[in-house]
Amino acid sequence: MITVDSWCLINPHHVTHIQFDITKDTWFFYLVGGKYISINEYSKGKIIVDKILKTVQ
């Protein structure tokens, strides 16, 4: 489980794609090299997605 504060562990430029699994209520952040990080809780994942989008733009 990752907290919002540790979103910086994810280098936005290393994220290949982001998926939200409704059935598991979990975000999956897929990273370069095929690894992924899962983040439970919609709001936490949403905050991280927003930060990634801002950083990449």
N, CA, C and O atoms as a Tripos MOL2 file, in Angstrom:
@<TRIPOS>MOLECULE
protein
  228   227    57     0     0
PROTEIN
NO_CHARGES

@<TRIPOS>ATOM
      1 N           0.8450   -1.1970    0.0000 N.3       1 MET1
      2 CA          0.0000    0.0000    0.0000 C.3       1 MET1
      3 C           0.8760    1.2410    0.0000 C.2       1 MET1
      4 O           1.7890    1.3580    0.8180 O.2       1 MET1
      5 N           0.6130    2.1430   -0.8870 N.am      2 ILE2
      6 CA          1.3960    3.3680   -1.0090 C.3       2 ILE2
      7 C           0.5490    4.5420   -0.5490 C.2       2 ILE2
      8 O          -0.6290    4.6420   -0.8930 O.2       2 ILE2
      9 N           1.1520    5.4250    0.2280 N.am      3 THR3
     10 CA          0.4230    6.6150    0.6410 C.3       3 THR3
     11 C           0.6060    7.6950   -0.4160 C.2       3 THR3
     12 O           1.4890    7.6130   -1.2700 O.2       3 THR3
     13 N          -0.2330    8.6890   -0.3380 N.am      4 VAL4
     14 CA         -0.1580    9.7780   -1.3040 C.3       4 VAL4
     15 C           1.2120   10.4430   -1.2370 C.2       4 VAL4
     16 O           1.7540   10.8690   -2.2570 O.2       4 VAL4
     17 N           1.7660   10.5290   -0.0340 N.am      5 ASP5
     18 CA          3.0580   11.1900    0.1400 C.3       5 ASP5
     19 C           4.1580   10.4820   -0.6250 C.2       5 ASP5
     20 O           5.1240   11.1130   -1.0530 O.2       5 ASP5
     21 N           4.0220    9.1910   -0.7980 N.am      6 SER6
     22 CA          5.0930    8.4560   -1.4690 C.3       6 SER6
     23 C           4.8350    8.3340   -2.9680 C.2       6 SER6
     24 O           5.4370    7.4930   -3.6370 O.2       6 SER6
     25 N           3.9270    9.1860   -3.5050 N.am      7 TRP7
     26 CA          3.6730    9.1590   -4.9450 C.3       7 TRP7
     27 C           4.9600    9.4530   -5.6810 C.2       7 TRP7
     28 O           5.1390    9.0300   -6.8230 O.2       7 TRP7
     29 N           5.8740   10.1890   -5.0230 N.am      8 CYS8
     30 CA          7.1100   10.5890   -5.6910 C.3       8 CYS8
     31 C           8.0150    9.3820   -5.9370 C.2       8 CYS8
     32 O           9.0030    9.4970   -6.6620 O.2       8 CYS8
     33 N           7.7020    8.2440   -5.3550 N.am      9 LEU9
     34 CA          8.4350    7.0150   -5.6930 C.3       9 LEU9
     35 C           8.2090    6.6770   -7.1620 C.2       9 LEU9
     36 O           9.0230    6.0040   -7.7950 O.2       9 LEU9
     37 N           7.0910    7.1570   -7.6870 N.am     10 ILE10
     38 CA          6.7660    6.8790   -9.0820 C.3      10 ILE10
     39 C           7.3030    8.0300   -9.9210 C.2      10 ILE10
     40 O           6.8350    9.1620   -9.8000 O.2      10 ILE10
     41 N           8.2720    7.7490  -10.7590 N.am     11 ASN11
     42 CA          8.7500    8.7690  -11.6850 C.3      11 ASN11
     43 C           7.7130    8.8610  -12.7990 C.2      11 ASN11
     44 O           7.5130    7.8950  -13.5360 O.2      11 ASN11
     45 N           7.0510   10.0070  -12.9330 N.am     12 PRO12
     46 CA          5.9700   10.1370  -13.9140 C.3      12 PRO12
     47 C           6.4040    9.7410  -15.3270 C.2      12 PRO12
     48 O           5.6010    9.2540  -16.1230 O.2      12 PRO12
     49 N           7.6670    9.9560  -15.6170 N.am     13 HIS13
     50 CA          8.1470    9.6600  -16.9600 C.3      13 HIS13
     51 C           8.3800    8.1620  -17.1570 C.2      13 HIS13
     52 O           8.6300    7.7050  -18.2720 O.2      13 HIS13
     53 N           8.2950    7.4070  -16.0640 N.am     14 HIS14
     54 CA          8.4660    5.9560  -16.1580 C.3      14 HIS14
     55 C           7.1300    5.2220  -16.2100 C.2      14 HIS14
     56 O           7.0930    3.9990  -16.3460 O.2      14 HIS14
     57 N           6.0390    5.9690  -16.1030 N.am     15 VAL15
     58 CA          4.7180    5.3400  -16.1190 C.3      15 VAL15
     59 C           4.2810    5.1450  -17.5680 C.2      15 VAL15
     60 O           4.1610    6.1050  -18.3290 O.2      15 VAL15
     61 N           4.0440    3.8780  -17.9390 N.am     16 THR16
     62 CA          3.6320    3.6120  -19.3170 C.3      16 THR16
     63 C           2.1270    3.7770  -19.4590 C.2      16 THR16
     64 O           1.6580    4.3780  -20.4250 O.2      16 THR16
     65 N           1.3660    3.2510  -18.5060 N.am     17 HIS17
     66 CA         -0.0660    3.5260  -18.5030 C.3      17 HIS17
     67 C          -0.6620    3.2930  -17.1250 C.2      17 HIS17
     68 O          -0.0580    2.6630  -16.2570 O.2      17 HIS17
     69 N          -1.8540    3.8150  -16.9560 N.am     18 ILE18
     70 CA         -2.5400    3.7880  -15.6700 C.3      18 ILE18
     71 C          -3.9090    3.1720  -15.9020 C.2      18 ILE18
     72 O          -4.5970    3.4900  -16.8720 O.2      18 ILE18
     73 N          -4.2870    2.2890  -14.9980 N.am     19 GLN19
     74 CA         -5.5620    1.5940  -15.1490 C.3      19 GLN19
     75 C          -6.2870    1.6060  -13.8120 C.2      19 GLN19
     76 O          -5.6700    1.4450  -12.7590 O.2      19 GLN19
     77 N          -7.5900    1.7960  -13.8620 N.am     20 PHE20
     78 CA         -8.3880    1.6810  -12.6370 C.3      20 PHE20
     79 C          -9.2660    0.4500  -12.7540 C.2      20 PHE20
     80 O         -10.0780    0.3370  -13.6730 O.2      20 PHE20
     81 N          -9.0980   -0.4780  -11.8110 N.am     21 ASP21
     82 CA         -9.8880   -1.7070  -11.8100 C.3      21 ASP21
     83 C         -11.0840   -1.5240  -10.8840 C.2      21 ASP21
     84 O         -10.9450   -1.5100   -9.6610 O.2      21 ASP21
     85 N         -12.2610   -1.3840  -11.4900 N.am     22 ILE22
     86 CA        -13.4700   -1.1220  -10.6950 C.3      22 ILE22
     87 C         -13.7710   -2.2820   -9.7540 C.2      22 ILE22
     88 O         -14.1980   -2.0680   -8.6200 O.2      22 ILE22
     89 N         -13.5500   -3.5020  -10.2180 N.am     23 THR23
     90 CA        -13.9080   -4.6630   -9.4000 C.3      23 THR23
     91 C         -13.0470   -4.7430   -8.1380 C.2      23 THR23
     92 O         -13.5170   -5.1880   -7.0910 O.2      23 THR23
     93 N         -11.7830   -4.3100   -8.2390 N.am     24 LYS24
     94 CA        -10.8890   -4.3590   -7.0740 C.3      24 LYS24
     95 C         -10.7630   -3.0080   -6.3940 C.2      24 LYS24
     96 O         -10.1210   -2.9000   -5.3500 O.2      24 LYS24
     97 N         -11.3690   -1.9720   -6.9720 N.am     25 ASP25
     98 CA        -11.2660   -0.6140   -6.4470 C.3      25 ASP25
     99 C          -9.7970   -0.2260   -6.2650 C.2      25 ASP25
    100 O          -9.4090    0.3360   -5.2410 O.2      25 ASP25
    101 N          -9.0020   -0.5350   -7.2690 N.am     26 THR26
    102 CA         -7.5580   -0.3440   -7.1860 C.3      26 THR26
    103 C          -7.0130    0.2690   -8.4600 C.2      26 THR26
    104 O          -7.4250   -0.0880   -9.5640 O.2      26 THR26
    105 N          -6.0810    1.1980   -8.2960 N.am     27 TRP27
    106 CA         -5.3590    1.7760   -9.4310 C.3      27 TRP27
    107 C          -4.1290    0.9270   -9.6910 C.2      27 TRP27
    108 O          -3.4700    0.4730   -8.7550 O.2      27 TRP27
    109 N          -3.8210    0.7150  -10.9540 N.am     28 PHE28
    110 CA         -2.5730    0.0510  -11.3150 C.3      28 PHE28
    111 C          -1.7400    1.0150  -12.1470 C.2      28 PHE28
    112 O          -2.1650    1.4700  -13.2090 O.2      28 PHE28
    113 N          -0.5600    1.3150  -11.6530 N.am     29 PHE29
    114 CA          0.3730    2.1810  -12.3700 C.3      29 PHE29
    115 C           1.4350    1.2790  -12.9730 C.2      29 PHE29
    116 O           2.2540    0.7070  -12.2540 O.2      29 PHE29
    117 N           1.4220    1.1550  -14.2870 N.am     30 TYR30
    118 CA          2.3750    0.2910  -14.9660 C.3      30 TYR30
    119 C           3.6140    1.0920  -15.3140 C.2      30 TYR30
    120 O           3.5260    2.1650  -15.9100 O.2      30 TYR30
    121 N           4.7690    0.5640  -14.9380 N.am     31 LEU31
    122 CA          6.0240    1.2820  -15.1100 C.3      31 LEU31
    123 C           6.8370    0.6690  -16.2390 C.2      31 LEU31
    124 O           6.5920   -0.4620  -16.6590 O.2      31 LEU31
    125 N           7.8090    1.4360  -16.7220 N.am     32 VAL32
    126 CA          8.7110    0.9410  -17.7520 C.3      32 VAL32
    127 C           9.3750   -0.3350  -17.2200 C.2      32 VAL32
    128 O           9.8160   -0.3800  -16.0720 O.2      32 VAL32
    129 N           9.4380   -1.3420  -18.0440 N.am     33 GLY33
    130 CA         10.0530   -2.5980  -17.6280 C.3      33 GLY33
    131 C           9.0310   -3.6170  -17.1690 C.2      33 GLY33
    132 O           9.3850   -4.7290  -16.7760 O.2      33 GLY33
    133 N           7.7490   -3.2360  -17.2170 N.am     34 GLY34
    134 CA          6.6950   -4.2000  -16.9250 C.3      34 GLY34
    135 C           6.2890   -4.2980  -15.4760 C.2      34 GLY34
    136 O           5.3460   -5.0230  -15.1570 O.2      34 GLY34
    137 N           6.9690   -3.5900  -14.5750 N.am     35 LYS35
    138 CA          6.5570   -3.6260  -13.1790 C.3      35 LYS35
    139 C           5.3220   -2.7550  -13.0060 C.2      35 LYS35
    140 O           5.0360   -1.8900  -13.8340 O.2      35 LYS35
    141 N           4.6020   -2.9900  -11.9320 N.am     36 TYR36
    142 CA          3.4650   -2.1080  -11.6520 C.3      36 TYR36
    143 C           3.3000   -1.9130  -10.1560 C.2      36 TYR36
    144 O           3.7300   -2.7330   -9.3450 O.2      36 TYR36
    145 N           2.6720   -0.8190   -9.8240 N.am     37 ILE37
    146 CA          2.3660   -0.5010   -8.4370 C.3      37 ILE37
    147 C           0.8600   -0.4020   -8.3390 C.2      37 ILE37
    148 O           0.2240    0.2530   -9.1640 O.2      37 ILE37
    149 N           0.2830   -1.0450   -7.3390 N.am     38 SER38
    150 CA         -1.1570   -0.9270   -7.1710 C.3      38 SER38
    151 C          -1.4460   -0.0120   -5.9840 C.2      38 SER38
    152 O          -0.7600   -0.0520   -4.9630 O.2      38 SER38
    153 N          -2.4630    0.7990   -6.1420 N.am     39 ILE39
    154 CA         -2.8360    1.7340   -5.0890 C.3      39 ILE39
    155 C          -4.3330    1.6170   -4.8420 C.2      39 ILE39
    156 O          -5.1440    1.8820   -5.7290 O.2      39 ILE39
    157 N          -4.6860    1.2200   -3.6360 N.am     40 ASN40
    158 CA         -6.0950    1.1140   -3.2740 C.3      40 ASN40
    159 C          -6.6420    2.4880   -2.9410 C.2      40 ASN40
    160 O          -5.8930    3.4190   -2.6460 O.2      40 ASN40
    161 N          -7.9160    2.5920   -2.9910 N.am     41 GLU41
    162 CA         -8.6270    3.8240   -2.6550 C.3      41 GLU41
    163 C          -8.6320    4.7740   -3.8310 C.2      41 GLU41
    164 O          -7.5830    5.2330   -4.2840 O.2      41 GLU41
    165 N          -9.8040    5.0580   -4.3110 N.am     42 TYR42
    166 CA         -9.9630    5.8900   -5.5010 C.3      42 TYR42
    167 C          -9.3000    7.2530   -5.3360 C.2      42 TYR42
    168 O          -8.5840    7.7140   -6.2250 O.2      42 TYR42
    169 N          -9.5420    7.8930   -4.1960 N.am     43 SER43
    170 CA         -9.0680    9.2740   -4.0290 C.3      43 SER43
    171 C          -7.5480    9.3590   -4.0380 C.2      43 SER43
    172 O          -6.9850   10.2870   -4.6180 O.2      43 SER43
    173 N          -6.8780    8.4040   -3.4040 N.am     44 LYS44
    174 CA         -5.4090    8.4180   -3.3910 C.3      44 LYS44
    175 C          -4.8650    8.2650   -4.7990 C.2      44 LYS44
    176 O          -3.9640    8.9970   -5.2090 O.2      44 LYS44
    177 N          -5.4080    7.3240   -5.5290 N.am     45 GLY45
    178 CA         -4.9580    7.1120   -6.9020 C.3      45 GLY45
    179 C          -5.2070    8.3310   -7.7560 C.2      45 GLY45
    180 O          -4.3820    8.6940   -8.5950 O.2      45 GLY45
    181 N          -6.3500    8.9650   -7.5400 N.am     46 LYS46
    182 CA         -6.7190   10.1480   -8.3280 C.3      46 LYS46
    183 C          -5.7110   11.2800   -8.1020 C.2      46 LYS46
    184 O          -5.3040   11.9500   -9.0510 O.2      46 LYS46
    185 N          -5.3160   11.4860   -6.8610 N.am     47 ILE47
    186 CA         -4.3480   12.5370   -6.5440 C.3      47 ILE47
    187 C          -3.0300   12.2520   -7.2590 C.2      47 ILE47
    188 O          -2.4060   13.1630   -7.8020 O.2      47 ILE47
    189 N          -2.6100   10.9930   -7.2570 N.am     48 ILE48
    190 CA         -1.3570   10.6260   -7.9050 C.3      48 ILE48
    191 C          -1.4560   10.8090   -9.4180 C.2      48 ILE48
    192 O          -0.5280   11.3110  -10.0510 O.2      48 ILE48
    193 N          -2.5760   10.4020   -9.9840 N.am     49 VAL49
    194 CA         -2.7840   10.5850  -11.4260 C.3      49 VAL49
    195 C          -2.6790   12.0670  -11.7780 C.2      49 VAL49
    196 O          -2.0140   12.4360  -12.7460 O.2      49 VAL49
    197 N          -3.3330   12.9070  -10.9940 N.am     50 ASP50
    198 CA         -3.3030   14.3520  -11.2550 C.3      50 ASP50
    199 C          -1.8790   14.8890  -11.1960 C.2      50 ASP50
    200 O          -1.4810   15.7000  -12.0320 O.2      50 ASP50
    201 N          -1.1030   14.4310  -10.1950 N.am     51 LYS51
    202 CA          0.2700   14.9120  -10.0530 C.3      51 LYS51
    203 C           1.1270   14.4300  -11.2230 C.2      51 LYS51
    204 O           1.9650   15.1760  -11.7300 O.2      51 LYS51
    205 N           0.9180   13.1950  -11.6460 N.am     52 ILE52
    206 CA          1.6800   12.6660  -12.7840 C.3      52 ILE52
    207 C           1.3690   13.4780  -14.0300 C.2      52 ILE52
    208 O           2.2770   13.8650  -14.7650 O.2      52 ILE52
    209 N           0.0990   13.7360  -14.2690 N.am     53 LEU53
    210 CA         -0.2890   14.4920  -15.4640 C.3      53 LEU53
    211 C           0.3260   15.8920  -15.4530 C.2      53 LEU53
    212 O           0.7910   16.3780  -16.4840 O.2      53 LEU53
    213 N           0.3270   16.5340  -14.2900 N.am     54 LYS54
    214 CA          0.9080   17.8770  -14.1950 C.3      54 LYS54
    215 C           2.4090   17.8400  -14.4650 C.2      54 LYS54
    216 O           2.9550   18.7300  -15.1170 O.2      54 LYS54
    217 N           3.0750   16.7940  -13.9520 N.am     55 THR55
    218 CA          4.5280   16.7030  -14.1010 C.3      55 THR55
    219 C           4.9140   16.4370  -15.5480 C.2      55 THR55
    220 O           5.8900   16.9910  -16.0560 O.2      55 THR55
    221 N           4.1390   15.5830  -16.2050 N.am     56 VAL56
    222 CA          4.4860   15.1690  -17.5600 C.3      56 VAL56
    223 C           4.2060   16.2790  -18.5740 C.2      56 VAL56
    224 O           4.9050   16.4000  -19.5800 O.2      56 VAL56
    225 N           3.1930   17.0740  -18.3050 N.am     57 GLN57
    226 CA          2.8040   18.1140  -19.2760 C.3      57 GLN57
    227 C           3.8540   19.2060  -19.4140 C.2      57 GLN57
    228 O           3.6710   20.1450  -20.1890 O.2      57 GLN57
@<TRIPOS>BOND
     1     1     2 1
     2     2     3 1
     3     3     4 2
     4     3     5 am
     5     5     6 1
     6     6     7 1
     7     7     8 2
     8     7     9 am
     9     9    10 1
    10    10    11 1
    11    11    12 2
    12    11    13 am
    13    13    14 1
    14    14    15 1
    15    15    16 2
    16    15    17 am
    17    17    18 1
    18    18    19 1
    19    19    20 2
    20    19    21 am
    21    21    22 1
    22    22    23 1
    23    23    24 2
    24    23    25 am
    25    25    26 1
    26    26    27 1
    27    27    28 2
    28    27    29 am
    29    29    30 1
    30    30    31 1
    31    31    32 2
    32    31    33 am
    33    33    34 1
    34    34    35 1
    35    35    36 2
    36    35    37 am
    37    37    38 1
    38    38    39 1
    39    39    40 2
    40    39    41 am
    41    41    42 1
    42    42    43 1
    43    43    44 2
    44    43    45 am
    45    45    46 1
    46    46    47 1
    47    47    48 2
    48    47    49 am
    49    49    50 1
    50    50    51 1
    51    51    52 2
    52    51    53 am
    53    53    54 1
    54    54    55 1
    55    55    56 2
    56    55    57 am
    57    57    58 1
    58    58    59 1
    59    59    60 2
    60    59    61 am
    61    61    62 1
    62    62    63 1
    63    63    64 2
    64    63    65 am
    65    65    66 1
    66    66    67 1
    67    67    68 2
    68    67    69 am
    69    69    70 1
    70    70    71 1
    71    71    72 2
    72    71    73 am
    73    73    74 1
    74    74    75 1
    75    75    76 2
    76    75    77 am
    77    77    78 1
    78    78    79 1
    79    79    80 2
    80    79    81 am
    81    81    82 1
    82    82    83 1
    83    83    84 2
    84    83    85 am
    85    85    86 1
    86    86    87 1
    87    87    88 2
    88    87    89 am
    89    89    90 1
    90    90    91 1
    91    91    92 2
    92    91    93 am
    93    93    94 1
    94    94    95 1
    95    95    96 2
    96    95    97 am
    97    97    98 1
    98    98    99 1
    99    99   100 2
   100    99   101 am
   101   101   102 1
   102   102   103 1
   103   103   104 2
   104   103   105 am
   105   105   106 1
   106   106   107 1
   107   107   108 2
   108   107   109 am
   109   109   110 1
   110   110   111 1
   111   111   112 2
   112   111   113 am
   113   113   114 1
   114   114   115 1
   115   115   116 2
   116   115   117 am
   117   117   118 1
   118   118   119 1
   119   119   120 2
   120   119   121 am
   121   121   122 1
   122   122   123 1
   123   123   124 2
   124   123   125 am
   125   125   126 1
   126   126   127 1
   127   127   128 2
   128   127   129 am
   129   129   130 1
   130   130   131 1
   131   131   132 2
   132   131   133 am
   133   133   134 1
   134   134   135 1
   135   135   136 2
   136   135   137 am
   137   137   138 1
   138   138   139 1
   139   139   140 2
   140   139   141 am
   141   141   142 1
   142   142   143 1
   143   143   144 2
   144   143   145 am
   145   145   146 1
   146   146   147 1
   147   147   148 2
   148   147   149 am
   149   149   150 1
   150   150   151 1
   151   151   152 2
   152   151   153 am
   153   153   154 1
   154   154   155 1
   155   155   156 2
   156   155   157 am
   157   157   158 1
   158   158   159 1
   159   159   160 2
   160   159   161 am
   161   161   162 1
   162   162   163 1
   163   163   164 2
   164   163   165 am
   165   165   166 1
   166   166   167 1
   167   167   168 2
   168   167   169 am
   169   169   170 1
   170   170   171 1
   171   171   172 2
   172   171   173 am
   173   173   174 1
   174   174   175 1
   175   175   176 2
   176   175   177 am
   177   177   178 1
   178   178   179 1
   179   179   180 2
   180   179   181 am
   181   181   182 1
   182   182   183 1
   183   183   184 2
   184   183   185 am
   185   185   186 1
   186   186   187 1
   187   187   188 2
   188   187   189 am
   189   189   190 1
   190   190   191 1
   191   191   192 2
   192   191   193 am
   193   193   194 1
   194   194   195 1
   195   195   196 2
   196   195   197 am
   197   197   198 1
   198   198   199 1
   199   199   200 2
   200   199   201 am
   201   201   202 1
   202   202   203 1
   203   203   204 2
   204   203   205 am
   205   205   206 1
   206   206   207 1
   207   207   208 2
   208   207   209 am
   209   209   210 1
   210   210   211 1
   211   211   212 2
   212   211   213 am
   213   213   214 1
   214   214   215 1
   215   215   216 2
   216   215   217 am
   217   217   218 1
   218   218   219 1
   219   219   220 2
   220   219   221 am
   221   221   222 1
   222   222   223 1
   223   223   224 2
   224   223   225 am
   225   225   226 1
   226   226   227 1
   227   227   228 2
@<TRIPOS>SUBSTRUCTURE
     1 MET1         2 RESIDUE 1 A MET
     2 ILE2         6 RESIDUE 1 A ILE
     3 THR3        10 RESIDUE 1 A THR
     4 VAL4        14 RESIDUE 1 A VAL
     5 ASP5        18 RESIDUE 1 A ASP
     6 SER6        22 RESIDUE 1 A SER
     7 TRP7        26 RESIDUE 1 A TRP
     8 CYS8        30 RESIDUE 1 A CYS
     9 LEU9        34 RESIDUE 1 A LEU
    10 ILE10       38 RESIDUE 1 A ILE
    11 ASN11       42 RESIDUE 1 A ASN
    12 PRO12       46 RESIDUE 1 A PRO
    13 HIS13       50 RESIDUE 1 A HIS
    14 HIS14       54 RESIDUE 1 A HIS
    15 VAL15       58 RESIDUE 1 A VAL
    16 THR16       62 RESIDUE 1 A THR
    17 HIS17       66 RESIDUE 1 A HIS
    18 ILE18       70 RESIDUE 1 A ILE
    19 GLN19       74 RESIDUE 1 A GLN
    20 PHE20       78 RESIDUE 1 A PHE
    21 ASP21       82 RESIDUE 1 A ASP
    22 ILE22       86 RESIDUE 1 A ILE
    23 THR23       90 RESIDUE 1 A THR
    24 LYS24       94 RESIDUE 1 A LYS
    25 ASP25       98 RESIDUE 1 A ASP
    26 THR26      102 RESIDUE 1 A THR
    27 TRP27      106 RESIDUE 1 A TRP
    28 PHE28      110 RESIDUE 1 A PHE
    29 PHE29      114 RESIDUE 1 A PHE
    30 TYR30      118 RESIDUE 1 A TYR
    31 LEU31      122 RESIDUE 1 A LEU
    32 VAL32      126 RESIDUE 1 A VAL
    33 GLY33      130 RESIDUE 1 A GLY
    34 GLY34      134 RESIDUE 1 A GLY
    35 LYS35      138 RESIDUE 1 A LYS
    36 TYR36      142 RESIDUE 1 A TYR
    37 ILE37      146 RESIDUE 1 A ILE
    38 SER38      150 RESIDUE 1 A SER
    39 ILE39      154 RESIDUE 1 A ILE
    40 ASN40      158 RESIDUE 1 A ASN
    41 GLU41      162 RESIDUE 1 A GLU
    42 TYR42      166 RESIDUE 1 A TYR
    43 SER43      170 RESIDUE 1 A SER
    44 LYS44      174 RESIDUE 1 A LYS
    45 GLY45      178 RESIDUE 1 A GLY
    46 LYS46      182 RESIDUE 1 A LYS
    47 ILE47      186 RESIDUE 1 A ILE
    48 ILE48      190 RESIDUE 1 A ILE
    49 VAL49      194 RESIDUE 1 A VAL
    50 ASP50      198 RESIDUE 1 A ASP
    51 LYS51      202 RESIDUE 1 A LYS
    52 ILE52      206 RESIDUE 1 A ILE
    53 LEU53      210 RESIDUE 1 A LEU
    54 LYS54      214 RESIDUE 1 A LYS
    55 THR55      218 RESIDUE 1 A THR
    56 VAL56      222 RESIDUE 1 A VAL
    57 GLN57      226 RESIDUE 1 A GLN
